[in-house]
Every structure is written in C-alpha cells, then in structure tokens.
Amino acid sequence: MSPERGHPARRPAAGGPGLRPVAAISLLGPIAWRNLWRNPRRTGITLAVVAIGVWSILTFDVMLKAWAVNSRQEALRLLTGEGQIHAAGYLDDPGVGHRTPAPAGDLLAVLDGPMVSAWAPRVRVPAIIRSEYRTRPVTLLGVSPTAEHAVSDLPSQILAGRYLVSPADSGVVIGADLAVRLKTRLGKRVIVMAQGADGRLAERGFVIVGLFGNTRGAQDEFVFTGLRPAQAMLGVGGDLSETSLDVAPKVKPDVAVAALRRAAPGLDVQPWTALSPLAYTMETISGAYIGVWLAVVFVLMAIGIVNTQLMAVFERTREFGLLQALGLRPGMIVLLVMLESTLLIGLGVVAGVVLMVATLAPFAGGIDMSAFAAAAELAGGGGRLYPVLAPVDAVTLSLIVWVLGVAATLWPARTAARAAPVVALNTL
C-alpha cells in the first residue's frame, strides 16, 4: 500500500536495488577483510602461492630483459654498431672486390647530420696472419682509431701495450688468445696476407703494438691496423669495405637506415637487426617468453586459488544461506566473495613485488657472469648482467595477475550465490 494510506514505505532489502555499488562495497569491505583471517592457515597458503607466482614472473621478466639488452649491447659494441654500409654483395662475399668509396655528398651529409651520433670507416677483409711458428686465419681490419672508439668497445679492451693512435699507424693489435696460439708476443713481428685489389696475394709485415682481451671470440678472429696501411697493402686507394654507425639517442635505427638508403641508393645499408640476428632474436622473443611463463604460472596460481576458494565456499554454506535469509541478494554474495579474493590476491601481489625488489636489490651493480663466460658468449651474452626494474612492466604484470586471479574466483563466488537458503541452513 502507498504511504498516503498510512503504511510506511518498504525499505529496500539488504543488497537490494536501493543500495548503490559504492555503499555495497563500503558495507561488505570490512566483512570481507575479517573473513580473510577466519582461517589464517588457508589465507597464508594462498598468499604464498600468489606472492611466489608474482615474484617469479617479475624476476624472470627483469632477468630475461637484462639478458636481451646485454646480448644486444655485446653484439652492437663488437664492431657491429646500429647499422652498417657496404657495397652490394659484400655481406655474401666479404672480399676486397666489394668496396665503396669514402662517404661523400648526400651520404656524408646524413652521416654527419643529427640522425647519426657516430660513424667509423673500415677496411675489412679475410686474411692470414703468420708468426715465426704458426699461421692462423683472421679478419684484418684497417680502422680510424678515434672513430672506432665511438662505435666499438674493443679499443678499450687493451690488456698489454697500446691501441692504434692514428689512421696512419702501421702497428698491429691482436687478441691475447691469438698471440698464445701464434706463440708470439708484444713487440714481435708478424706477416699478414690477404688478396689485393689486383687479385694477387698482398702481404705486409707488422709489429705487434697491443693485445686486447675480454671478448673471447673476437680475440681469435680480429687483427687491427691503421686504415691507411691496410688500404696501401691491399691497393684499394681510399676505398672502404664498410662504414659502421650508431644512431642518435632519440632516433629509431630504421629511420636512420631509410635516410641513408635514400642518400646512397646503390649501396647496401643494413640495420643491426639484420647484421646480428641472434641478438635480435633474443630481444624479440623475450616478450613471448614472458607471456608463456605468465600463462604457466597463472594456471598454477588459478588452480590453487580456485581450490582454496571452493573449499572456503563449501565450508561457509550455512553462512551464505543465513545471509540470504536475512535479505542479502545473490549478487551481494558474489560481491562479498569477490571482495575477499580481491583483497587476498592484492596482498599476494604486493608481497610478490616486495620479494622481487628484495631479490634484485643486491644486484643493482650488475651480476657477474664470469663463472659462466663460455656459455654466456655462446648464447650471445656478456660477462655482466644489469637487471633493471621497469615500473611500467612491474605494474602491468601485477595488474594482469591481479585481474586474472580475481576473475578465476568468479566460479566459487557464483557457487556461493546459488546456494538455496533453506537447503543451506540445513547443511551440517
């Protein structure tokens, strides 16, 4: 009957349509929080499952990205750079027959422009090095030392002696391991032989002025001398085999490569992604690895969360029946269980993030991989990893786990809401 006839208006039932969502959450929130600690052991187990899952996901993400970045830097700073310019066909046949003139005109303008931070001209050909006792195949590089320092780390890896001082320096710098294999040492004379521009065997004697190390593979492969002595030995005049470059910090390599291709349409300009496929593969598949690991860990977490919540629902059948008998609608029962799961999984996510930060904090200065140097170099990595936590990645992955974890509890929540009050109250 209407209020005008003297009967009071009916108040909405608990959880009825008159209760706004914010009010419902404020009403059920404290109840959900207290319910979490009614069974501390079960809550603790679920917290541990979520925390360890989040910790493993975030730690794996940070370490894998650190490895990918390290692999990329090792490849790029080992003579590759972020891009290279060659004559057409050089990459298939890296001989003296495929060479380019020194950069000039539009190409030089782009190299000296704002898109390129540094570039280095090189002569690079297969060669043979011979000491008094042994002979080894190597790659001869004629370099401009000042430019080389800007695009490569090898000039800073001198273990004994010195690096080259100018493009006209006629000394030779070889790897420390190569010196051992050749049974030679600093100050000794070696003979370097390679095919000259005229097709004949060109050779020249060099004095070893420096030994470089740290990068094991490079020590056995590369031999460095000044750009001009290498050009003179091979008879190529002022021509080059390649030009290595690094792009400016805020420029994408593909943009710089496109500009260089427009400036020199007859040359082969390639980005680092094509020159170092292993490093590129590591970088591109790191996201896929994280996705797979996230899926695996979430499935394990979901099994634990759903199992725990179902047990809690079945143990509280009488409680849910009583709440419905008092007027709490099924939708509010679902909301109550979901709030409990939201709080529980949220605590687990926060604990996982804290655990991950505590795990990685001691390694802020890097992780020494020297004990696994051979395996690290085989996989394209370097001797030290620098794990860096990206806040955006941490927040994104944590939110994904949180949302998916709460979604996984929808089944137990709906099971609780479907309990008929009369049946539930009679359940032992």
Secondary structure, DSSP 8 states (H G I E B T S, - for coil): --GGGT-------TTSTTS-HHHHHHHHHHHHHHHHTTSHHHHHHHHHHHHHHHHHHHHHHHHHHHHHHHHHHHHIIIII-SEEEEETTTTTS-STTS-B----HHHHHHHTSTTEEEEEEEEEEEEEEE-SS-EEEEEEEEE-HHHHHHH-SGGG-EEEE----STT---EEEEHHHHHHHT--TT-EEEEEEE-TTSSEEEEEEEEEEEE-S-HHHHHHEEEEEHHHHHHHHT-TT-BSEEEEEE-TTS-HHHHHHHHHHH-TTEEEEEHHHH-HHHHHHHHHHHHHHHHHHHHHHHHHHHHHHHHHHHHHHHTHHHHHHHHHTT--HHHHHHHHHHHHHHHHHHHHHHHHHHHHHHHGGGTT-EE-GGGHHHHHHTT--SEE-----HHHHHHHHHHHHHHHHHHTHHHHHHHHT--HHHHHT--
